[in-house]
C-alpha cells in the first residue's frame, strides 16, 4: 500500500476494479439482470406457496380432526359438522378481514392484476397477508373456492418486495410482479408454461420475448423449487386417450359450442350472487359465515361440493361417478361456488371452473355415447376436453387453457380435440358475452382509481428521479461510491443550481483505478464528457427511441431545455417495457 493513502481508499478502488471487470468481461445486460431477479421471484413464490399450503392443511386438521382430502374428510363427519364447519370457517375469515384492517390502516389492498395493469407494481405486504390468512380459513373449512388466488397474490407480493428493495422503476417492477404471478400459477398447478402464458395472455396482453422470457424463467424456477421441496407431480393422472374415429371431431365441436354458451351463464351467476349478498348489508363476518352455511347445507347431502373439486375431477376423469350422481354434484357444486364467491370468500374460481368443465364435458360425452356410440367412444375424454374448453371460454385465454390442460395431464393425444374445442368455446363465449373471468374485477379497479391508469407518451412519464448526480467538484472517492451504488454504467455531473454538466462513464475512470495516489487528486470535472445527447422531459418516446438507437448507453440524461436543469435519467429498459405495455393495452382494448 502506498504511503499516505488510506486503507479504505484502496478497498474502494479494489471493489470498483471488480465492478469494472464484471462489466467488461461478463457484460450483464439489463435484460439478463431481469432474468436473474425473475428466477429469485420464482423461488420465493414457490416457498410462499408451500407455507400457504401447510397452513391450510394445519387448519383443516384442527377443524375436521383428519388430514385426509377435503371430500374424504367431510364424508367422515356427522351431518351437523358438515353444516357448521364451513360456516365457522367463513365467520373466522370475516373476522380476520375485519380486524386485519387495523394492521394495515392507511394501506390499500392491491391485488396483483391491479398492480400490473393500472398501478406502479407496488403491493403492500400487510393487506395481502391478512387477505391470504382469511383465505386459509375459507379454504380449510371446505369453502367451494380455489387456492390459486392467494398463491398468486403471495408470489406477487414477494416479487414486489424484491423490486422495491432493488428500487426498480415502475415498468420493471410491474414486470417483476407479473413474474411473481406466473410463479404462483406454476406453483399451484405444476404448469410452468401455462403459468407464463396465463400472465402474458390475460394480464399483459402480449407474448413478446421481452416479457415472456422473464415470465418463463420465474415459472420454471418456481416449479423446480416445488419439485425439490415437495411431492409435486402431474396434477391429473388420466387413462390413455385415443381418437377412435374422425367422426368424433363433430361432437367435440358441439362440446365447444356448449362450453362457450355455458361459460357466460356461469360468470353471470357468480356476479348475480355477489350482488344478492351485497344487498343484504350484513357485516363482513356474517356475510362470509352465511356463504359458508350455504355450502355446509349442500355438503350435508353432497359432500363433494366442498373444496376446489380436485378429487372429484380425478374421479370423473377415471370414470368413477355415475352420470346421475355427477349431474347432482354439478348442480350443487355450481351453487356452492356461487355462494362462496358471492359472499366474498377470498380465494380463486380457477379450479372450480375446471370442475364445472369436467362434469359438463363428461355428461355431454355420455349423452352422445348413449345416442351415437362411435361419436363419443370415451366420455372421460370429453371430460378432459371440457375442462380446457370451459376454462378457455371463461378466461378468454385459449392458448393458456390448451397448454395448462396438457401440462396438468401430459396427455399429448388429447391436443387435437382440445385445441379445436377450446377455440370454438372461446369464440362462442365472446360472441355471447364480452366479459371474462377477470375483466369485471379489472374494470372495477380502473373505475375506482382512474388516476392510476397511465400509458406513457412522453419522457417525463418515465424519468427516474432518484438518481443522485455528483457535483462538478466532487472528489474521486464520491465518484467511486456512486458507481458502486448504481446499477448503471454512467453517472451524471451537475454544476451550480443543478445545471447539467456532463457524464462520467465507468470506463472513463479505468486509468485511475490502478493508482490510488493519483485518483485521490481527481475530481469530476477532470473526467466528465460533454458529448452525451440529452432529451427534454416533454419529448415523445419515439424521439427517445431514436437516441438510444444512435448510442450504446443504457441511460440518457433528461434536461430542462431552458434552464439546463438536470431532472433525472431515462433508462432504455424502462422505455422498451413501457412500449410493450402500451401494445398489450391496445390489444386488450381491441
PLY file of the C-alpha trace (Angstrom):
ply
format ascii 1.0
element vertex 590
property float x
property float y
property float z
element edge 589
property int vertex1
property int vertex2
end_header
0.00 0.00 0.00
1.34 3.41 -0.92
2.26 5.75 1.89
-0.31 8.39 2.70
-3.22 6.61 1.00
-5.93 5.50 3.48
-6.67 1.79 3.58
-10.38 2.31 2.94
-9.46 4.14 -0.27
-7.58 1.10 -1.50
-10.55 -1.13 -0.69
-12.86 1.26 -2.54
-10.73 1.12 -5.67
-10.46 -2.68 -5.42
-14.24 -3.01 -5.35
-14.52 -0.65 -8.30
-11.97 -2.69 -10.25
-14.11 -5.78 -9.63
-17.20 -3.92 -10.84
-15.38 -2.83 -13.99
-14.11 -6.39 -14.59
-17.64 -7.79 -14.34
-18.94 -5.16 -16.74
-16.16 -5.68 -19.29
-15.85 -9.49 -19.11
-19.35 -10.70 -18.31
-21.24 -7.69 -19.67
-24.57 -8.38 -17.89
-27.30 -6.53 -19.75
-30.40 -5.12 -18.05
-32.39 -7.99 -19.54
-30.01 -10.54 -18.01
-30.37 -8.86 -14.64
-34.14 -9.01 -15.06
-33.95 -12.75 -15.72
-31.89 -13.27 -12.56
-34.40 -11.41 -10.39
-37.25 -13.24 -12.14
-35.65 -16.52 -11.03
-35.40 -15.23 -7.45
-39.05 -14.20 -7.57
-39.96 -17.68 -8.76
-38.15 -19.36 -5.87
-39.74 -17.05 -3.29
-43.16 -17.56 -4.87
-42.81 -21.34 -4.55
-41.72 -21.04 -0.92
-44.75 -18.84 -0.20
-46.97 -21.48 -1.85
-45.53 -24.24 0.33
-46.07 -22.22 3.50
-49.64 -21.36 2.48
-50.49 -24.99 1.70
-49.01 -26.08 5.02
-51.18 -23.54 6.83
-54.31 -24.82 5.06
-53.51 -28.44 5.97
-52.93 -27.48 9.60
-56.19 -25.52 9.88
-58.11 -28.28 8.12
-56.78 -30.82 10.64
-57.85 -28.63 13.57
-61.35 -28.16 12.13
-62.08 -31.72 10.99
-59.70 -33.83 13.07
-58.31 -35.58 10.00
-55.58 -34.95 7.47
-57.45 -36.59 4.58
-58.52 -34.78 1.45
-61.36 -32.28 1.67
-64.14 -34.50 0.30
-62.98 -37.60 2.20
-62.81 -35.58 5.42
-66.38 -34.31 5.07
-67.69 -37.76 4.19
-66.49 -38.97 7.58
-68.13 -36.14 9.56
-71.52 -36.02 11.23
-74.23 -34.02 9.45
-74.06 -31.16 11.92
-70.29 -30.92 11.45
-70.68 -30.75 7.68
-73.17 -27.92 8.19
-71.24 -25.94 10.79
-67.56 -26.18 9.78
-67.86 -24.15 6.53
-70.00 -21.56 8.39
-67.42 -21.26 11.20
-64.63 -21.00 8.63
-66.49 -18.20 6.87
-67.02 -16.35 10.15
-63.33 -16.67 11.03
-62.31 -15.43 7.60
-64.62 -12.44 8.01
-63.20 -11.58 11.42
-59.64 -11.84 10.07
-60.51 -9.39 7.29
-62.38 -7.08 9.68
-59.74 -6.87 12.38
-56.90 -7.10 9.89
-57.81 -3.62 8.64
-56.33 -2.25 11.86
-52.96 -3.77 10.96
-52.77 -2.11 7.57
-54.58 1.14 8.28
-53.68 3.61 5.55
-52.52 0.87 3.18
-54.83 -0.16 0.35
-55.39 -3.78 -0.55
-53.85 -4.04 -4.02
-54.22 -7.28 -5.96
-51.60 -8.42 -8.43
-53.66 -7.60 -11.52
-54.21 -4.05 -10.36
-50.50 -3.65 -9.54
-49.50 -4.85 -13.01
-52.15 -3.16 -15.15
-53.15 0.11 -13.51
-50.65 0.53 -10.68
-46.92 1.07 -10.35
-46.13 -2.50 -9.31
-46.21 -1.87 -5.57
-48.21 -4.36 -3.47
-48.42 -3.71 0.25
-47.44 -6.75 2.30
-49.75 -6.45 5.32
-53.09 -6.27 3.47
-52.07 -9.22 1.30
-51.07 -11.31 4.31
-54.37 -10.51 6.02
-56.35 -11.49 2.94
-54.32 -14.68 2.48
-54.85 -15.64 6.12
-58.59 -15.17 5.69
-58.43 -17.32 2.56
-56.80 -20.08 4.59
-59.86 -20.24 6.86
-62.29 -20.25 3.91
-60.39 -22.96 2.04
-59.53 -25.14 5.05
-63.17 -25.19 6.22
-64.45 -26.57 2.91
-65.42 -23.42 1.03
-66.05 -24.04 -2.67
-63.15 -21.86 -3.69
-59.71 -22.44 -5.17
-56.25 -21.98 -3.69
-54.72 -20.39 -6.76
-55.83 -16.80 -5.97
-53.95 -16.46 -2.66
-50.97 -18.41 -4.07
-50.61 -15.98 -6.96
-51.11 -12.97 -4.67
-48.43 -14.12 -2.21
-45.96 -14.82 -5.01
-46.66 -11.37 -6.48
-46.13 -9.77 -3.04
-42.72 -11.46 -2.78
-41.79 -10.19 -6.25
-42.98 -6.67 -5.43
-40.90 -6.69 -2.26
-37.79 -7.65 -4.26
-38.42 -4.89 -6.79
-38.96 -2.22 -4.15
-35.84 -3.38 -2.29
-33.87 -3.05 -5.54
-35.52 0.33 -6.21
-36.69 -0.73 -9.65
-38.57 1.63 -11.90
-42.34 1.25 -12.32
-42.16 -0.68 -15.64
-39.51 -3.04 -14.25
-41.47 -3.52 -11.04
-44.67 -4.28 -12.92
-42.83 -6.91 -14.98
-41.33 -8.48 -11.86
-44.76 -8.63 -10.19
-46.04 -10.33 -13.36
-43.19 -12.84 -12.94
-44.39 -13.48 -9.39
-47.91 -14.11 -10.67
-46.57 -16.61 -13.21
-44.66 -18.34 -10.41
-47.85 -18.54 -8.35
-49.80 -20.26 -11.15
-46.89 -22.62 -11.81
-46.72 -23.49 -8.09
-50.45 -24.13 -7.90
-50.75 -26.40 -10.94
-47.19 -27.64 -11.59
-47.56 -25.99 -15.01
-44.72 -23.54 -15.79
-45.61 -22.94 -19.44
-49.26 -22.29 -18.63
-48.22 -20.03 -15.76
-46.20 -17.93 -18.19
-48.97 -17.74 -20.76
-51.60 -17.03 -18.10
-49.90 -13.74 -17.27
-48.78 -12.96 -20.83
-52.16 -13.66 -22.47
-54.61 -12.50 -19.81
-52.80 -9.70 -17.96
-50.02 -8.29 -20.14
-51.78 -8.92 -23.45
-48.51 -9.70 -25.24
-46.25 -12.71 -25.73
-43.19 -10.70 -26.80
-39.98 -12.34 -25.57
-39.05 -9.22 -23.56
-41.89 -10.09 -21.22
-42.47 -13.80 -21.87
-38.80 -14.65 -21.22
-38.75 -13.42 -17.60
-42.18 -14.96 -17.01
-40.91 -18.36 -18.19
-37.77 -18.16 -16.05
-39.81 -17.31 -12.97
-42.36 -20.07 -13.60
-39.67 -22.70 -14.21
-37.79 -21.64 -11.05
-40.99 -21.96 -9.03
-41.77 -25.39 -10.49
-38.26 -26.71 -9.82
-38.44 -25.42 -6.25
-41.79 -27.12 -5.70
-40.46 -30.40 -7.07
-37.36 -30.19 -4.92
-39.19 -29.43 -1.67
-42.48 -31.30 -2.10
-44.09 -34.24 -3.87
-45.24 -32.11 -6.81
-46.34 -34.30 -9.72
-48.61 -34.33 -12.75
-51.84 -32.93 -11.37
-54.32 -35.24 -13.10
-53.47 -38.87 -13.83
-55.69 -39.82 -16.77
-56.12 -43.03 -18.78
-54.62 -43.18 -22.25
-56.82 -41.41 -24.75
-57.21 -42.35 -28.41
-59.21 -40.60 -31.10
-61.11 -43.66 -32.32
-62.67 -42.05 -35.37
-62.56 -38.78 -37.25
-66.34 -38.64 -36.74
-65.64 -37.80 -33.08
-64.46 -34.36 -34.13
-68.08 -33.35 -34.73
-69.19 -33.96 -31.12
-66.06 -32.19 -29.85
-67.06 -29.11 -31.87
-70.50 -29.41 -30.31
-68.89 -29.56 -26.87
-67.06 -26.33 -27.67
-70.34 -24.63 -28.52
-71.94 -25.91 -25.29
-68.96 -24.79 -23.19
-68.90 -21.37 -24.85
-72.63 -20.96 -24.20
-72.43 -22.20 -20.61
-69.46 -20.02 -19.63
-71.24 -16.61 -19.73
-74.11 -18.03 -17.66
-71.64 -19.39 -15.12
-69.95 -15.99 -14.81
-73.30 -14.18 -14.65
-74.44 -16.45 -11.83
-71.32 -15.57 -9.83
-71.86 -11.84 -10.31
-75.59 -12.10 -9.57
-74.94 -13.97 -6.31
-72.36 -11.37 -5.36
-74.95 -8.63 -5.90
-77.52 -10.51 -3.76
-75.07 -10.84 -0.87
-74.13 -7.15 -1.18
-77.81 -6.15 -0.89
-78.13 -7.97 2.44
-75.96 -5.23 4.05
-74.69 -7.83 6.53
-71.39 -7.23 8.34
-68.48 -8.95 6.61
-68.12 -11.85 9.09
-71.83 -12.65 8.94
-71.86 -12.44 5.16
-68.96 -14.88 4.83
-70.50 -17.05 7.54
-73.78 -17.15 5.59
-71.93 -18.19 2.45
-70.19 -20.94 4.41
-73.51 -22.05 5.89
-74.98 -22.42 2.40
-72.01 -24.56 1.35
-72.39 -26.59 4.55
-76.10 -27.11 3.88
-75.29 -28.59 0.48
-72.43 -30.64 1.95
-74.82 -32.36 4.37
-76.25 -34.27 1.40
-73.47 -33.88 -1.19
-70.03 -33.64 0.48
-68.42 -33.47 -2.99
-69.25 -29.74 -3.13
-66.57 -28.89 -0.55
-63.12 -27.71 -1.53
-61.89 -26.86 -5.00
-63.19 -30.11 -6.53
-59.81 -31.67 -7.35
-60.57 -35.19 -6.04
-63.95 -35.27 -7.78
-62.34 -34.23 -11.09
-59.91 -37.15 -10.71
-62.90 -39.49 -10.22
-64.65 -38.05 -13.29
-61.57 -38.47 -15.49
-61.25 -42.07 -14.38
-64.96 -42.90 -14.77
-65.62 -43.20 -11.05
-69.02 -41.44 -10.93
-72.37 -42.47 -12.41
-73.93 -39.81 -14.63
-76.97 -39.38 -12.34
-74.75 -38.68 -9.34
-72.49 -36.44 -11.39
-75.44 -34.32 -12.55
-76.48 -33.78 -8.92
-72.90 -32.92 -7.92
-72.59 -30.48 -10.84
-75.73 -28.56 -9.86
-74.78 -28.45 -6.17
-71.15 -27.53 -6.90
-72.25 -24.67 -9.13
-74.49 -23.38 -6.32
-71.76 -23.83 -3.69
-69.19 -21.96 -5.81
-71.65 -19.11 -6.35
-72.31 -18.98 -2.58
-68.61 -18.89 -1.68
-67.71 -16.37 -4.38
-70.78 -14.22 -3.86
-70.29 -13.95 -0.11
-66.78 -12.56 -0.70
-64.78 -15.59 0.44
-61.17 -14.85 -0.51
-59.80 -17.41 -2.95
-59.94 -18.27 -6.62
-62.50 -19.75 -9.00
-59.94 -21.15 -11.44
-60.08 -24.73 -10.11
-63.88 -24.75 -9.58
-64.14 -23.71 -13.24
-62.13 -26.79 -14.19
-64.55 -28.88 -12.12
-67.62 -27.46 -13.87
-65.93 -28.06 -17.23
-65.07 -31.68 -16.42
-68.57 -32.51 -15.22
-70.20 -30.73 -18.15
-67.88 -32.46 -20.63
-68.48 -35.93 -19.21
-72.26 -35.51 -19.21
-72.15 -34.27 -22.80
-69.93 -37.16 -23.86
-72.09 -39.69 -22.04
-75.20 -38.33 -23.74
-73.60 -38.51 -27.20
-72.32 -42.03 -26.45
-75.82 -43.18 -25.49
-77.24 -41.93 -28.81
-74.21 -42.49 -31.08
-71.58 -44.81 -29.53
-68.94 -44.23 -32.22
-69.32 -40.46 -31.94
-68.12 -40.47 -28.30
-66.42 -43.77 -27.60
-64.77 -42.43 -24.44
-66.85 -39.96 -22.34
-63.86 -39.41 -20.00
-62.02 -37.78 -22.91
-64.89 -35.32 -23.24
-64.49 -34.51 -19.53
-60.83 -33.69 -20.09
-61.53 -31.56 -23.17
-64.45 -29.90 -21.38
-62.11 -28.64 -18.66
-59.97 -26.81 -21.21
-62.94 -25.58 -23.22
-64.75 -24.00 -20.27
-61.50 -22.51 -18.96
-60.76 -21.00 -22.39
-64.27 -19.58 -22.61
-64.31 -18.20 -19.07
-60.80 -16.71 -19.10
-60.75 -15.63 -22.78
-57.29 -17.20 -22.97
-57.49 -20.30 -25.19
-53.73 -20.69 -25.64
-53.20 -20.75 -21.89
-56.08 -23.20 -21.40
-54.72 -25.62 -24.01
-51.21 -25.54 -22.58
-52.44 -25.86 -18.99
-54.55 -28.94 -19.71
-51.62 -30.56 -21.49
-49.23 -29.80 -18.62
-51.68 -30.97 -15.96
-52.31 -34.29 -17.72
-49.29 -34.83 -20.01
-51.75 -36.40 -22.46
-50.48 -35.46 -25.92
-53.18 -37.37 -27.79
-55.85 -35.04 -26.42
-54.25 -31.97 -28.03
-56.12 -32.02 -31.36
-59.69 -32.12 -29.97
-58.63 -29.86 -27.08
-57.33 -27.16 -29.42
-60.39 -27.28 -31.64
-62.89 -27.37 -28.78
-61.16 -24.59 -26.79
-61.04 -22.22 -29.77
-64.70 -22.88 -30.61
-65.67 -22.32 -26.97
-63.65 -19.09 -26.81
-65.27 -17.53 -29.90
-68.72 -18.73 -28.86
-68.35 -17.15 -25.42
-67.01 -13.88 -26.86
-69.93 -13.73 -29.26
-72.39 -14.00 -26.37
-70.63 -12.01 -23.64
-67.56 -9.77 -23.82
-66.63 -10.22 -20.16
-64.18 -12.82 -18.91
-63.43 -14.33 -15.53
-61.10 -11.40 -14.77
-62.33 -8.43 -16.81
-65.00 -7.40 -14.32
-62.53 -7.05 -11.46
-60.09 -5.09 -13.61
-62.76 -2.67 -14.84
-63.96 -2.17 -11.28
-60.42 -1.32 -10.12
-59.93 1.06 -13.04
-63.20 2.82 -12.22
-62.22 3.16 -8.55
-58.76 4.56 -9.22
-58.69 6.06 -12.72
-55.78 8.31 -11.85
-53.51 5.28 -11.80
-54.11 4.42 -15.43
-51.11 5.62 -17.42
-49.96 4.97 -20.91
-46.62 6.79 -21.13
-46.41 9.07 -24.14
-43.60 11.49 -23.23
-40.27 11.19 -21.47
-41.47 12.78 -18.22
-43.71 9.74 -17.61
-40.63 7.52 -17.34
-37.96 9.80 -15.91
-36.10 8.24 -12.99
-35.67 10.96 -10.40
-33.97 9.07 -7.57
-30.59 9.04 -9.36
-28.16 11.26 -7.44
-25.78 13.26 -9.64
-22.30 14.20 -8.44
-21.08 17.78 -8.24
-18.61 19.18 -10.71
-16.03 19.46 -7.92
-16.72 16.04 -6.38
-13.61 14.04 -5.47
-12.82 10.63 -6.90
-13.98 8.95 -3.69
-17.52 10.29 -4.20
-17.45 9.19 -7.85
-16.32 5.70 -6.88
-19.01 5.32 -4.21
-21.72 6.44 -6.64
-20.63 3.83 -9.19
-20.70 1.10 -6.54
-24.23 2.07 -5.51
-25.57 2.48 -9.05
-26.66 -0.35 -11.35
-25.83 1.74 -14.42
-22.52 2.32 -16.17
-22.93 6.10 -16.27
-23.27 8.74 -13.59
-24.12 12.36 -14.27
-22.44 15.58 -13.18
-24.13 18.85 -12.27
-22.79 22.36 -11.72
-24.33 25.13 -9.64
-28.14 25.22 -9.34
-28.33 21.58 -10.55
-27.40 22.53 -14.10
-26.35 19.58 -16.24
-22.59 19.49 -16.89
-21.82 16.09 -18.41
-21.46 12.36 -17.89
-18.82 10.04 -16.46
-18.68 6.51 -17.81
-17.38 3.63 -15.75
-14.82 3.01 -18.49
-13.61 6.63 -18.27
-12.19 6.14 -14.77
-10.36 2.89 -15.58
-6.90 4.56 -15.88
-7.15 5.86 -12.29
-8.10 2.60 -10.61
-4.57 1.20 -10.52
-3.03 4.15 -8.66
-4.82 5.40 -5.56
-2.38 8.27 -5.06
-3.29 9.81 -8.42
-7.00 9.03 -8.08
-7.09 10.90 -4.79
-6.49 14.16 -6.63
-9.02 13.63 -9.45
-12.34 15.49 -9.43
-15.44 15.01 -11.55
-14.61 17.91 -13.85
-11.39 16.15 -14.90
-13.08 13.03 -16.30
-16.55 14.08 -17.47
-17.64 14.01 -21.10
-19.98 16.55 -22.69
-20.82 14.59 -25.86
-23.72 12.63 -24.36
-27.03 13.58 -26.03
-29.75 14.90 -23.72
-33.52 14.83 -24.04
-36.26 17.18 -22.86
-38.97 15.97 -20.46
-41.77 16.76 -22.91
-40.12 14.91 -25.80
-42.13 12.00 -27.27
-40.97 8.47 -26.58
-40.32 7.94 -30.28
-37.55 10.57 -30.09
-36.01 8.81 -27.09
-36.07 5.52 -29.01
-34.12 7.15 -31.84
-31.50 8.49 -29.42
-30.99 5.05 -27.88
-30.59 3.56 -31.36
-27.75 6.03 -32.07
-25.67 5.22 -28.98
-24.80 2.14 -26.93
-25.52 3.51 -23.46
-28.38 2.28 -21.28
-29.40 5.74 -19.98
-30.00 9.24 -21.35
-29.99 12.38 -19.17
-33.27 14.28 -19.02
-32.56 18.01 -19.02
-34.82 21.07 -18.98
-34.07 22.89 -22.30
-34.29 26.45 -20.95
-32.58 26.21 -17.56
-30.37 23.16 -18.34
-31.54 21.73 -15.00
-30.83 18.02 -14.59
-34.16 16.26 -13.93
-33.08 12.61 -13.90
-32.43 9.82 -16.37
-34.37 7.78 -18.87
-33.46 4.08 -18.76
-33.56 2.15 -22.02
-35.07 -0.93 -20.39
-37.90 1.15 -18.90
-38.67 2.63 -22.32
-38.88 -0.78 -24.00
-41.09 -2.19 -21.24
-43.40 0.83 -21.45
-43.78 0.38 -25.20
-44.59 -3.32 -24.66
-47.18 -2.39 -22.03
-48.75 0.05 -24.47
-49.06 -2.62 -27.14
-50.57 -5.01 -24.61
-53.18 -2.46 -23.53
-54.05 -1.70 -27.14
-54.57 -5.40 -27.82
-56.82 -5.84 -24.78
-58.83 -2.75 -25.73
-59.34 -4.12 -29.22
0 1
1 2
2 3
3 4
4 5
5 6
6 7
7 8
8 9
9 10
10 11
11 12
12 13
13 14
14 15
15 16
16 17
17 18
18 19
19 20
20 21
21 22
22 23
23 24
24 25
25 26
26 27
27 28
28 29
29 30
30 31
31 32
32 33
33 34
34 35
35 36
36 37
37 38
38 39
39 40
40 41
41 42
42 43
43 44
44 45
45 46
46 47
47 48
48 49
49 50
50 51
51 52
52 53
53 54
54 55
55 56
56 57
57 58
58 59
59 60
60 61
61 62
62 63
63 64
64 65
65 66
66 67
67 68
68 69
69 70
70 71
71 72
72 73
73 74
74 75
75 76
76 77
77 78
78 79
79 80
80 81
81 82
82 83
83 84
84 85
85 86
86 87
87 88
88 89
89 90
90 91
91 92
92 93
93 94
94 95
95 96
96 97
97 98
98 99
99 100
100 101
101 102
102 103
103 104
104 105
105 106
106 107
107 108
108 109
109 110
110 111
111 112
112 113
113 114
114 115
115 116
116 117
117 118
118 119
119 120
120 121
121 122
122 123
123 124
124 125
125 126
126 127
127 128
128 129
129 130
130 131
131 132
132 133
133 134
134 135
135 136
136 137
137 138
138 139
139 140
140 141
141 142
142 143
143 144
144 145
145 146
146 147
147 148
148 149
149 150
150 151
151 152
152 153
153 154
154 155
155 156
156 157
157 158
158 159
159 160
160 161
161 162
162 163
163 164
164 165
165 166
166 167
167 168
168 169
169 170
170 171
171 172
172 173
173 174
174 175
175 176
176 177
177 178
178 179
179 180
180 181
181 182
182 183
183 184
184 185
185 186
186 187
187 188
188 189
189 190
190 191
191 192
192 193
193 194
194 195
195 196
196 197
197 198
198 199
199 200
200 201
201 202
202 203
203 204
204 205
205 206
206 207
207 208
208 209
209 210
210 211
211 212
212 213
213 214
214 215
215 216
216 217
217 218
218 219
219 220
220 221
221 222
222 223
223 224
224 225
225 226
226 227
227 228
228 229
229 230
230 231
231 232
232 233
233 234
234 235
235 236
236 237
237 238
238 239
239 240
240 241
241 242
242 243
243 244
244 245
245 246
246 247
247 248
248 249
249 250
250 251
251 252
252 253
253 254
254 255
255 256
256 257
257 258
258 259
259 260
260 261
261 262
262 263
263 264
264 265
265 266
266 267
267 268
268 269
269 270
270 271
271 272
272 273
273 274
274 275
275 276
276 277
277 278
278 279
279 280
280 281
281 282
282 283
283 284
284 285
285 286
286 287
287 288
288 289
289 290
290 291
291 292
292 293
293 294
294 295
295 296
296 297
297 298
298 299
299 300
300 301
301 302
302 303
303 304
304 305
305 306
306 307
307 308
308 309
309 310
310 311
311 312
312 313
313 314
314 315
315 316
316 317
317 318
318 319
319 320
320 321
321 322
322 323
323 324
324 325
325 326
326 327
327 328
328 329
329 330
330 331
331 332
332 333
333 334
334 335
335 336
336 337
337 338
338 339
339 340
340 341
341 342
342 343
343 344
344 345
345 346
346 347
347 348
348 349
349 350
350 351
351 352
352 353
353 354
354 355
355 356
356 357
357 358
358 359
359 360
360 361
361 362
362 363
363 364
364 365
365 366
366 367
367 368
368 369
369 370
370 371
371 372
372 373
373 374
374 375
375 376
376 377
377 378
378 379
379 380
380 381
381 382
382 383
383 384
384 385
385 386
386 387
387 388
388 389
389 390
390 391
391 392
392 393
393 394
394 395
395 396
396 397
397 398
398 399
399 400
400 401
401 402
402 403
403 404
404 405
405 406
406 407
407 408
408 409
409 410
410 411
411 412
412 413
413 414
414 415
415 416
416 417
417 418
418 419
419 420
420 421
421 422
422 423
423 424
424 425
425 426
426 427
427 428
428 429
429 430
430 431
431 432
432 433
433 434
434 435
435 436
436 437
437 438
438 439
439 440
440 441
441 442
442 443
443 444
444 445
445 446
446 447
447 448
448 449
449 450
450 451
451 452
452 453
453 454
454 455
455 456
456 457
457 458
458 459
459 460
460 461
461 462
462 463
463 464
464 465
465 466
466 467
467 468
468 469
469 470
470 471
471 472
472 473
473 474
474 475
475 476
476 477
477 478
478 479
479 480
480 481
481 482
482 483
483 484
484 485
485 486
486 487
487 488
488 489
489 490
490 491
491 492
492 493
493 494
494 495
495 496
496 497
497 498
498 499
499 500
500 501
501 502
502 503
503 504
504 505
505 506
506 507
507 508
508 509
509 510
510 511
511 512
512 513
513 514
514 515
515 516
516 517
517 518
518 519
519 520
520 521
521 522
522 523
523 524
524 525
525 526
526 527
527 528
528 529
529 530
530 531
531 532
532 533
533 534
534 535
535 536
536 537
537 538
538 539
539 540
540 541
541 542
542 543
543 544
544 545
545 546
546 547
547 548
548 549
549 550
550 551
551 552
552 553
553 554
554 555
555 556
556 557
557 558
558 559
559 560
560 561
561 562
562 563
563 564
564 565
565 566
566 567
567 568
568 569
569 570
570 571
571 572
572 573
573 574
574 575
575 576
576 577
577 578
578 579
579 580
580 581
581 582
582 583
583 584
584 585
585 586
586 587
587 588
588 589
